[in-house]
Amino acid sequence: MKHFLRKTGSIAIIFILGLLCFILVVHLVVRVTASFELPKNTEFLIIGHSHPTFAYNDKLIENTVNLSSSAESYFYNYQKLKEVLPKNNIKAVFIEYTNNQIIQKMDDWIWGYEKLNQFLPWHSSFMNNEDLKFLLKKNNSDFIRVISTSTLKNFKRILTFDYSIGKKFGGYKKMERTSTAEELRKEALHNPEIKDSIGISDNNIEYLQKMVDYCSQRNVNVYFIRSPQHQYYVRSNERQLMAIKIDKFKNIDLLDFDRFPLKAKYFADAGHLNASGATIFSNWFNGLLQKGLLTQKSKEDFVKKELETVKKIK
Amino acid sequence: MLFNSIDFAVFLPIVFLLYWFVTNDNLKLQNLLIVLASYLFYGWWDWRFLSLILFSTVVDYTIGKSLYRENNLHRRKLLLWTSICVNLGFLGFFKYYNFFLDNFISAFSFFGYKINGNTLNIILPVGISFYTFQTLSYTIDIYRNKLKPSDNFIAFSAFVSFFPQLVAGPIERATHLLPQFNRKRTFDYAIAVDGLRQILWGFFKKIVIADNCAEYANQIFNNSAELSGSTLVVGAIFFTFQIYGDFSGYSDIAIGTSRLFGFDLMQNFNFPYFSRDMAEFWRRWHISLSTWFRDYLYIPLGGSRGGTLMKIQNTFIIFIVSGFWHGANWTFIAWGALNALYFLPLLLSKNNRRNLDTVAEGRFLPNIKELCQILTTFLLTVFAWIFFRAENISHAYHYIKEILSLSFFEIPKFDHMSRAFLVCLMILFFISIEWLGRTNQYALEKIGFKWNKNLRILFYFGIILLIFLFSGSEQEFIYFQF
């Protein structure tokens, strides 16, 4: 019996240590060899969740890479930015700042199992101890569970020599679906996401602040953008959104394209443009950059004026 | 408590140490520890349903004793039927109440009568189908004078609630398991190590094969209306491996765990996917259930002794009841009936006991004929699993209809295909190990015995590593719902 315990105990310790070594080595190899380089002419980055993912077709916007990813919170946006910024010659970063990014639900987008499993494997090799500890503290059981997924993903990367990560962090995606105004109105009636929300995700906002600070430290300009949303999109926390902007990000320009005048047929749903909508909007946004948006004294006013012109054309 | 949980990883060593170090000298105390540990194990899920197990235990213990004392045939029958009614009554209420009510209402409305009846929000107690059958076997065997009743309530309680096999079998016979609670267990190093090895292989089957196949099987079955026939075939194959990995994996963990405590449970799966015909498949799949039905239903009905009509009738009864045992849905009944149709030609042509040996025994590979037989049996099984997995008959019908359409010739397409390729590699590895170990109780039993010690340790480490790497898709055991 004692022999059994001694033997199984020692084998278990060897196996556990072996497993830990394997996890560390895999993550270390990826950390050392990964490349975050974007196309050489990249000057502007777009970062955010699904709204910018479907709105900015970066093939139509000069010198810009859209690194947004659906359902990605500021926490993971920050991890991405931290790796990409030092390796590229970026002049400005556009960060999505919209209604659903401040709500309590974003906490779940940071450490809930589904999102943890989706995003942690991308970033686990590169995250600092502080952020890893943060996730471990918030959801230790799922964090431990996701370590296996992360290790497998990174191991696969080693086996296939797939170290070029930068552009794979996100990107423009198109949706072909079209909507009618009636469909969007009905959707708004059943949108619990923002209506029912009373809380705010301080954690997510903290990481937005970290992104802003990080860009400032590297002398990279930061702009908040709000991608086009249909008039029926539920914005019941608009006052909170603006209050946080004034309170915490007073010096950051908000380039608000929220009311970009597109008909329902250009939307896949109230919060997301479809491919046709994205083409119109991306061409317009590119034009805006060419007209010198970033050299304007008051960029917010410039955007407002330009939006009025769109109204007249449409 | 799930086998694949942190809770169980803490629970098992504690019970193991208490069992062998604290209660080792006292059999009663050791059995009591098993009862307490088993109730804790079960209560971890929902303590309220412990009362059901306790009630079932008390009823069968009392009836068993009365049956043994009673000589009057009428009274003996009455006692037996009391036990059957109590056990099947619970099972019927928790598992089939809503099904029968719904179908009753539908049948009446079909003839133009409207009946009002409210279905109840009933939670199905985990493992009820398993321990009910186990306790029934006890009473029936006493009735048949094959078994003496237990005169030790604690030992009997431990037999009913024994935690490794409480929630998903193997469904043990009282004649095999109960005597083990009445004799002193001694620790055997070789058996314990073998138990650990079987647990390891069980985890591999569950975590690497079943849980990862489940991801794709669920994705494809849940979106079957939008997918091509070829993709649906892939989905059915994934489910085929999922259900085998899930259930036989559970059985391996249960048997391995029991061995750590000095108990011997029956083999529940004997490499069924290497069967050469459906009769062989049913001798190798969920053995504890099929032999239960054989002994307590098929043979009492007359088995295959009567005329052709009798054989057909009994075959259908046993397969349909077996299907219905799995759940209150017409899909399970259809699955059972389909298997009866597969089995009948073999029975009627007296070919059902043609393949009693292990395929390609003493050879490394099967010959062409054996390979074709294995593949045909496998495909028939895959087809039957579609009914088993489908939400309802209509779902199964549309699923099969799409498979039989021209879209069968399209290239399969579903989400995360590159990862699915990795899972397919794991399935290949799994099949290879199963093939190499097909003459043993479980595949890993003797693999690597002749290797260098370090190589063997490396091999086991490789399996642990695979379990770790593929552990991200944790799912519940399928058979918990039965």
Chai-1 contact restraints between the chains, C-beta under 6 A:
chainA,res_idxA,chainB,res_idxB,connection_type,confidence,min_distance_angstrom,max_distance_angstrom,comment,restraint_id
A,M1,B,W20,contact,1.0,0.0,6.0,A-B,restraint_1
A,M1,B,F187,contact,1.0,0.0,6.0,A-B,restraint_2
A,F4,B,Y189,contact,1.0,0.0,6.0,A-B,restraint_3
A,F4,B,A192,contact,1.0,0.0,6.0,A-B,restraint_4
A,F15,B,F461,contact,1.0,0.0,6.0,A-B,restraint_5
A,F15,B,I464,contact,1.0,0.0,6.0,A-B,restraint_6
A,G18,B,F461,contact,1.0,0.0,6.0,A-B,restraint_7
A,L19,B,F468,contact,1.0,0.0,6.0,A-B,restraint_8
A,S148,B,F468,contact,1.0,0.0,6.0,A-B,restraint_9
A,S148,B,L469,contact,1.0,0.0,6.0,A-B,restraint_10
A,S148,B,S471,contact,1.0,0.0,6.0,A-B,restraint_11
A,S148,B,G472,contact,1.0,0.0,6.0,A-B,restraint_12
A,T149,B,G472,contact,1.0,0.0,6.0,A-B,restraint_13
A,L152,B,L469,contact,1.0,0.0,6.0,A-B,restraint_14
